[in-house]
């Protein structure tokens, strides 16, 4: 059985505004294996986030195909892509996207509640992960009562609760100061090593990107190593 988690072949994406067409990227090939850590870097506006969204099935390519666990992904309907994302992917964003009315514990439980997992089981798993990311004393706090670094650690715990094959992170430290950014990033690296969860991160921070196994640059619509 292949340990290939995420694969893209000949991906292309173009934005259409009236008669104006803007190519974001074209003919991109990409692969992410179990336990691997990859950073995609590039100038602002180069299309990094768009590429991540296409790989995650949040957007569809104009041509080419994305496979998840060696099975077709990008060609599936939106509902099935959503189910596959919930089963196999975790997400961390620059802005944590935590639900403000829920506690840290309730936010981390949410992906399992969407799956209709028993509430007691979801709660135990969420508590275990929050302890793992150093937030044992902050479980009942709402996002507004947490620091930026703590909110991102909650977001990481939420991303991991479904035991995903891979985590896709879009500028996860971009809204943090240097110290908090390093803490969050080092936590991701620890969890990658401990759980063998593959990580694909989009970042403008070259120092953080250098800690990954591979660094790919999106330049003029092409992905280069």
C-alpha positions in Angstrom: 0.0 0.0 0.0 1.4 3.4 -1.0 2.1 6.0 1.7 1.3 8.7 -0.8 -1.3 11.0 0.9 -1.9 13.8 -1.5 -1.0 14.0 -5.2 -1.7 16.5 -8.0 -1.1 16.0 -11.7 -1.1 18.8 -14.3 -3.1 21.2 -12.1 -4.1 24.5 -13.7 -6.2 27.4 -12.5 -7.3 30.6 -14.2 -9.4 33.4 -12.9 -12.0 34.9 -15.2 -13.2 38.5 -14.8 -15.3 39.4 -17.8 -13.1 39.1 -20.9 -9.9 39.2 -18.7 -8.3 35.9 -17.9 -5.5 35.6 -15.3 -3.6 32.4 -15.0 -2.8 31.6 -11.4 -0.8 28.5 -12.0 -0.5 25.8 -14.8 0.6 22.2 -15.2 1.6 21.7 -11.6 2.6 18.3 -10.3 2.8 17.7 -6.6 3.1 14.9 -4.1 2.9 14.7 -0.3 3.8 11.4 1.5 2.9 10.2 5.0 5.0 12.0 7.7 6.5 14.4 5.2 6.7 18.2 5.8 6.6 20.6 2.8 6.5 24.4 2.7 5.2 26.3 -0.3 6.6 29.8 -0.4 6.3 32.7 -2.9 5.5 36.4 -3.2 2.3 37.8 -2.0 -0.4 37.3 -4.7 1.6 34.4 -6.4 -1.4 32.0 -5.9 -0.1 30.0 -2.9 -3.4 30.1 -1.0 -5.3 29.3 -4.2 -3.1 26.2 -4.8 -3.7 25.1 -1.2 -7.4 25.5 -1.6 -7.4 23.4 -4.8 -5.3 20.7 -3.2 -7.8 20.7 -0.3 -10.8 20.4 -2.5 -12.1 23.8 -1.4 -11.8 25.0 -5.0 -11.7 23.0 -8.2 -8.9 23.1 -10.9 -9.7 24.1 -14.5 -7.6 21.1 -15.5 -5.7 18.3 -13.9 -6.6 16.1 -11.0 -6.0 15.9 -7.2 -5.9 12.4 -5.6 -6.3 11.8 -1.9 -4.9 8.5 -0.6 -4.4 7.5 -4.3 -8.2 7.9 -5.0 -9.8 10.7 -7.1 -10.6 13.7 -5.0 -11.0 16.9 -7.1 -13.4 15.2 -9.5 -15.8 14.3 -6.8 -18.9 16.4 -6.0 -18.7 19.0 -3.3 -20.5 17.0 -0.7 -18.2 14.0 -1.1 -15.1 16.2 -1.1 -16.4 17.6 2.2 -16.8 14.2 3.7 -13.3 13.2 2.6 -11.8 16.4 4.0 -13.4 15.7 7.4 -12.1 12.1 7.4 -8.5 12.7 6.1 -7.5 16.4 6.4 -7.0 18.9 9.1 -6.7 22.7 8.6 -4.9 25.6 10.3 -5.3 29.1 9.0 -3.6 32.5 9.7 -6.8 33.6 11.5 -7.8 30.6 13.7 -11.5 30.6 12.7 -12.6 29.4 16.1 -16.3 29.8 16.9 -16.3 32.7 19.4 -19.3 31.5 21.4 -17.8 28.1 22.1 -15.1 27.2 24.6 -11.7 25.9 23.6 -12.9 22.4 24.4 -16.1 22.8 22.4 -14.2 24.2 19.4 -11.8 21.2 19.4 -14.8 18.7 19.7 -16.6 20.3 16.7 -15.1 18.1 13.9 -16.1 15.0 15.8 -19.6 16.4 16.5 -20.0 17.0 12.8 -19.3 13.3 12.4 -21.9 12.6 15.0 -19.4 10.9 17.3 -20.7 10.3 20.8 -20.3 13.5 22.8 -18.4 11.8 25.7 -15.9 10.2 23.3 -15.4 13.5 21.5 -14.9 15.3 24.9 -12.2 12.9 26.1 -10.3 13.1 22.8 -10.5 16.9 22.8 -9.3 17.1 26.4 -6.4 14.8 25.6 -5.3 17.0 22.7 -5.7 20.2 24.6 -3.4 18.8 27.3 -1.0 17.7 24.6 -0.7 21.3 23.2 -0.3 22.8 26.7 -3.8 24.1 27.3 -5.0 21.9 30.1 -5.8 25.0 32.2 -7.6 26.8 29.4 -10.2 24.3 28.1 -13.2 26.3 29.4 -12.0 29.6 28.1 -13.5 31.2 25.0 -11.3 32.5 22.1 -11.6 36.1 23.3 -10.0 35.0 26.6 -7.0 33.4 24.9 -3.8 34.9 23.5 -3.1 34.6 19.7 -0.7 31.8 20.3 -3.2 29.9 22.5 -5.9 30.3 19.9 -3.6 28.8 17.2 -2.8 25.9 19.6 -6.6 25.3 19.9 -6.8 25.4 16.1 -4.1 22.8 15.8 -5.8 20.5 18.4 -9.0 20.9 16.4 -7.2 20.0 13.2 -5.7 16.9 14.8 -8.8 15.5 16.5 -10.0 13.5 13.5 -6.5 11.9 13.3 -6.0 13.2 9.7 -3.5 11.9 7.2 -2.3 15.4 6.6 -2.6 19.0 7.9 -2.8 21.9 5.5 -1.8 25.2 7.0 -2.2 28.6 5.4 0.1 31.2 7.0 -0.6 29.6 10.5 2.0 31.9 12.2 1.4 35.0 10.1 -0.7 36.7 12.7 1.6 36.0 15.7 4.7 37.6 17.1 8.1 35.9 16.6 8.1 34.0 19.9 4.5 32.7 19.6 5.1 31.8 15.9 8.1 29.7 16.9 6.1 28.0 19.7 3.2 27.1 17.3 5.5 26.0 14.5 7.6 23.8 16.8 4.5 22.2 18.1 3.5 21.3 14.5 6.9 19.8 14.0 6.6 17.8 17.2 3.2 16.4 16.3 4.4 15.6 12.8 7.2 13.5 14.3 5.1 11.9 17.0 2.0 11.1 14.9 3.5 10.9 11.4 0.9 13.4 10.2 2.0 14.9 6.9 2.2 18.7 6.9 1.8 21.1 3.9 2.3 24.7 4.9 2.0 27.9 2.9 4.2 30.6 4.5 6.1 33.8 3.7 8.5 33.1 6.6 11.7 31.6 5.1 13.1 30.8 8.6 10.1 28.6 9.3 10.1 27.1 5.8 13.7 26.0 6.3 12.6 23.7 9.0 10.6 21.6 6.6 11.8 18.6 4.6 11.2 20.4 1.3 10.7 24.0 0.2 8.8 24.6 -3.0 8.4 28.1 -4.5 5.4 29.1 -6.6 7.0 31.4 -9.2 5.3 32.7 -12.3 2.6 30.0 -12.1 5.1 27.1 -11.7 6.1 25.1 -8.6 9.9 24.8 -8.4 12.0 23.1 -5.8 
